[in-house]
Amino acid sequence: MSDLPTQVPWRRFVCVLRKLGYTAQKTKQGSIRSFMNPGRIPNVVSFREPHPGQDLRRTSLREYLRKLLLSPDEFMQLLEAC
């Protein structure tokens, strides 16, 4: 099993979402970002974007992977090319 990195830049996390077919949706809820993919379960997911200059920490990343129904191994494979 791949161990998750301690931090992941937000832009790389969004790159993984795009690889999964998600597109960003317009929101007006501060740092909450929503993404939609009608062909995948879950269809709509929302995440809190870290403040500028900060990365996603491992604890948040684990929570976000649970929302996406992704294993750490699947995530790490998708992250490689981002």
C-alpha positions as CSV (number, residue, x, y, z in Angstrom):
1,M,0.0,0.0,0.0
2,S,1.3,3.4,-0.9
3,D,1.7,5.8,1.9
4,L,0.2,9.3,1.4
5,P,2.6,12.3,1.3
6,T,2.4,14.6,4.4
7,Q,1.3,17.5,2.1
8,V,-0.1,17.8,-1.4
9,P,-0.3,21.1,-3.3
10,W,-4.0,22.1,-4.0
11,R,-3.2,22.4,-7.8
12,R,-2.0,18.8,-7.9
13,F,-5.1,17.6,-6.0
14,V,-7.3,19.4,-8.6
15,C,-5.3,17.8,-11.4
16,V,-6.3,14.4,-9.9
17,L,-9.9,15.5,-9.9
18,R,-9.7,16.5,-13.5
19,K,-8.2,13.0,-14.4
20,L,-11.2,11.5,-12.7
21,G,-13.5,13.6,-15.0
22,Y,-14.6,16.2,-12.4
23,T,-15.0,19.8,-13.4
24,A,-15.1,22.8,-11.1
25,Q,-18.4,24.4,-10.4
26,K,-18.9,28.1,-9.5
27,T,-19.6,28.6,-5.8
28,K,-19.8,31.6,-3.5
29,Q,-19.0,29.8,-0.3
30,G,-15.6,31.2,0.7
31,S,-13.0,28.5,0.4
32,I,-15.4,25.6,-0.5
33,R,-14.9,24.3,-4.0
34,S,-17.4,22.0,-5.7
35,F,-16.6,19.6,-8.5
36,M,-19.1,17.6,-10.7
37,N,-18.9,14.5,-12.8
38,P,-22.3,13.1,-13.8
39,G,-20.6,9.8,-14.8
40,R,-19.0,9.0,-11.5
41,I,-20.2,8.3,-8.0
42,P,-20.3,10.6,-6.1
43,N,-21.5,13.0,-8.8
44,V,-20.8,16.2,-6.8
45,V,-18.0,16.6,-4.2
46,S,-17.0,19.6,-2.2
47,F,-13.7,20.3,-0.6
48,R,-12.2,23.2,1.4
49,E,-9.3,24.8,-0.6
50,P,-6.4,25.6,1.8
51,H,-5.4,29.2,2.2
52,P,-3.0,30.5,-0.5
53,G,0.5,29.1,-0.1
54,Q,-0.7,26.2,1.9
55,D,-1.0,22.5,0.9
56,L,-3.5,19.8,1.8
57,R,-2.3,18.0,4.8
58,R,-2.5,14.2,5.1
59,T,-5.5,14.2,7.5
60,S,-7.6,16.3,5.0
61,L,-6.3,14.2,2.1
62,R,-7.5,11.0,3.8
63,E,-10.9,12.5,4.3
64,Y,-11.1,13.8,0.7
65,L,-10.1,10.3,-0.6
66,R,-13.0,8.7,1.4
67,K,-15.4,11.2,-0.2
68,L,-14.1,10.2,-3.7
69,L,-14.1,6.5,-2.9
70,L,-10.4,6.3,-3.8
71,S,-7.8,4.2,-2.2
72,P,-4.4,5.7,-1.4
73,D,-2.8,3.5,-4.1
74,E,-5.3,4.8,-6.7
75,F,-4.7,8.4,-5.7
76,M,-0.9,8.0,-5.8
77,Q,-1.0,6.5,-9.3
78,L,-3.2,9.4,-10.5
79,L,-0.9,12.0,-8.7
80,E,2.2,10.8,-10.4
81,A,1.5,12.6,-13.7
82,C,0.2,15.8,-12.1
